[in-house]
């Protein structure tokens, strides 16, 4: 499924991204994305799609994410 999604995305973009949760339940997904070539985008963590700033308190739940990106081989 990911291969097909990445193939489709590569027709429009050189980069694909996704958000992944940060607590233990997401561990397997985090490792899978890393093995597929996804890396942290360097923008830090977000909560409800809003940047979590230093010193700010956020809930550790499904809305606490870090975004990952992957360079695609374009077939344009």
Order of alpha helices (4+ residues) and beta strands (2+ residues): alpha-beta-alpha-beta-beta-beta
